[in-house]
Amino acid sequence: MSTMTGKEIYDIQNKNSDEDAGIRPKALNEFIGQKTIRENLGVFLTAARLRKEALDHILFSGPPGLGKTTLARILSGAQGAGFHQIAAPNLRRPGDLARMLAAMQEMDVLFIDEIHRLPAPVEEILYTAMEDKVIDISVGEGMSAASVQLKLPPFTLVGATTRPGALSSPLTDRFGIKLRLDFYEETELVQVLQRAARLWQIDIDSSGLQAIAARARRTPRVALRLLRRIWDFATVYAHEKKLKMVTIDEAEAIRSFELMGIDSLGLTNLDLQFLDAIARHYSGGPVGLKAVAAILAEDLVTLEDYLEPYLVRLGFILRTPRGRVLSREGFKHINAEMKNSSGLENHLFEQENNNE
Ligand code: ADP
């Protein structure tokens, strides 16, 4: 039945798909939500400008799709200098990073995504680059090897991570500014969607916007991606019915969500399988995420970074020192979802009682 799995919606490899098309906010005042972060960044930018300095190094943390890359680009635009972007796993050797640093111009922003995944020898280069604006490059080999010091212009390193806890403390300590992005309110997502619909010229009413916002996992990237897909469904529907164009309303949105296998909370089959695996195989937990990933034959990063944060936000999964635990609310949700589709409900009700 489902044409879209969880993975396609929060697709890791596919960050730059069409949800970005021409609508990434370019200035702080176009960026919706995250009020405290916006206000803070505004002050830091002004202070840096008044002192004619590059902005201090910044670490953004938070689940994927909340706007970390967008903010980094906005900061670079505000400083009127260049923007260099790389994902940490692509920096395999110290030389890869040294080359990027050597190319930096005054006030440029170097954005390193997934910075918790930097290999240790590469990370060490960053220490002196961030602190003293120098890098040591080794030239020659064997006995004749020598180290040359290269001076860097004032620049800003912006790091983004879904797991601030996985960063080493020498690296964390070198960021003067650390900001944590949080999930968005539904009303903010409605604004994100409204802006996108206007720029993409999609005809959608407020009930349609609301229906998408409610299923967008509190995440702008998911909201935009859903809007694009529903627009696809509406376009095809209008073509089949020989309508000139349809206005997307709640009914049209919900029809598409059903076809995509997305429930009223924005959960997909993969989320339900995740919850169900903890319920069925581990009596509700506690269980390590690795074990759940093995049962689902799913990549650990997909579960930990893309699925779990929202399930925790919903209160369905609790993170405990001994592992993940399915909450009563989590049990209730899968019971409700599975009631018609499988014979699990008795078993699950038993588990719920045991958990009390
Ligand atoms: P991250 O780097 O945290 O994974 P991105 O910055 O790539 O997230 O944002 C994902 C998408 O959501 C982009 O298309 C971006 O334009 C949009 N987006 C994110 N935050 C906002 C926001 N506050 N207002 C409007 N659009 C946003």
Residues whose N, C-alpha, C, O or C-beta is under 5 A from the ligand:
A	BS01	ADP	E19 D20 I23 R24 P25 E30 F31 I32 G33 P63 P64 G65 L66 G67 K68 T69 T70 L71 V192 P220 R221
